[in-house]
Amino acid sequence: MVIGYFIKTMIPHYPLFINGEFKETSKKQDVINPSTGEVIATVSIAEAGEIDYAIKSARDAIDCGPWRNFTLAERKDFILKISQGILDRAAELASLESLNAGKPIKETTFMDIPSAAATFDYFANNLEKYLAKENVEINSSIASAQSNLVREPQGVVVLIVPWNYPLLIASWKLAQALAAGNAIILKPSSLTPLSVLELAKIIKEAGLPAGAVNIINASGDTMGEALCSDSRVDMISFTGSNAVGRKILEYTSKNVKKVTMELGGKSAAIVLKDADLESAVNGLLCAIFLNQGQMCTAMSRILVEESIYDDFVNDFVAKAKRIKLGPALNFETQMGPLMSEAQRKKVLEYVGKGKTEGGRLLCGGGIPQQEEFKKGFFFEPTVFGDASPKMKIFKEEIFGPVACISKFSSIEEAAALANDCVFGLAASVWSKDGSKAKNLAKVINAGTVWVNTYGMFFNELPYGGFKQSGFGKELGKEGLLEYTRLKNIVTDKTEGSKPLVNYWYGF
């Protein structure tokens, strides 16, 4: 049974989580199942009073509450309890995530939920290593000193999570921010808040002090400026669209603070003529159609060397046509619905632009007409061939199941096509020649480049983009340290005399 109080119609209701308690509000919102278009829950909506209460609770936790004095070992223990709590409820959380986000149950069961638990486990078990104090001895002709370099929490951190990977990205951010010792305000997408609000129960049961984690739900327009411009907030970690990212930068400029951003992408895959064709086709089907293409790292631009272009396209299209659409909770489903009707309209508009601009539609491109798909927000796996770099479908992020395949004649041309983009989040290179693939990866302007694979995220390794894809890192030591500030404590160690500064104005 998912957390929630039940209203008269027996639809579960989810309150906010502030200062260690579940809090009701007068305003509510419906949450929709994208597989059916039906209401599956109601959620409390935070207004100005709740937002202020959450900020104050986090501020108190970091300034004067017990959380600020917890040792690294005590932090580790609490974070491990959260990891175990996710595992204990894995089946329930997987179903809830599929129900709310339209993600096929195979994905949530075998990828999202185990990965979320593993992130908490990893940072719990490595925080002492990553946050260890460092001593530096200075011996110069002028003076001697000792520096103690100390990693401290940023303070109050606001985590803003997108709708495409609700629990997993929340877990990335929350595990790192907690490991660093921050007090947190977590804002899920108002479209997909359920698994994150369910996580609140796990946090409550883990026994974290009041105010250490606060989870509040509201639309971005309502909450964004209030959270991001408030002087009591020390850091914003945002994953989402470029348009919202620009607004957040405006808000944070009112009171300067640390910001990290993972924004959009238009990732390119480069398939060289010596690639394992079957592996490349199968891998790139996953790279664009996983989660219905609703991924910032989706390989929506597929660049294929011209000598193998026809063979690649024929195999890719044949297999795309066989992808099984269906409701998210069906274990046979390979591709579920898009997140919302608005998202489906956006994808349909891009398909129309692709046709108008001369793209060759090879499969899909529309709304499936079978009776079983009538109520949900389903869309067919779509492939355009001979896509031109000038086309909007080739340049702009669609965030849907639309692959654009182009050909190239040289490695230099492939690299130029891959880099001819405002985004720089991810890319992939497919070749049996490891040296050639790595040399090509070096010249691609993207934060992550996969060789002969796709989507391998490891808690040990940093993830983040270049250019309009944002700045800062998630995961790895680098990701954890984003949530800290570095303090330099310098002690004079001059032997046999007073420090030089004593004589500057000394009389």
KAZI-V337042 format. One record per helix or strand of 3 or more residues. SS is the DSSP state (alpha for helix, beta for strand). FROM is the first residue (numbers start at 1). TO is the last residue. Records with the same first field share a line. If there is no record, write none. Layout:
SS=FROM-TO + FROM-TO
//
This chain:
beta=12-14 + 16-18 + 21-23 + 28-33 + 38-44 + 134-139 + 144-153 + 156-160 + 183-187 + 213-215 + 235-239 + 258-262 + 268-271 + 301-305 + 360-363 + 382-385 + 402-408 + 426-430 + 448-451 + 484-492
alpha=48-63 + 66-69 + 72-88 + 90-101 + 105-130 + 166-179 + 194-206 + 220-228 + 242-252 + 277-293 + 306-320 + 341-356 + 371-373 + 392-395 + 411-419 + 434-443 + 476-482 + 501-504
//
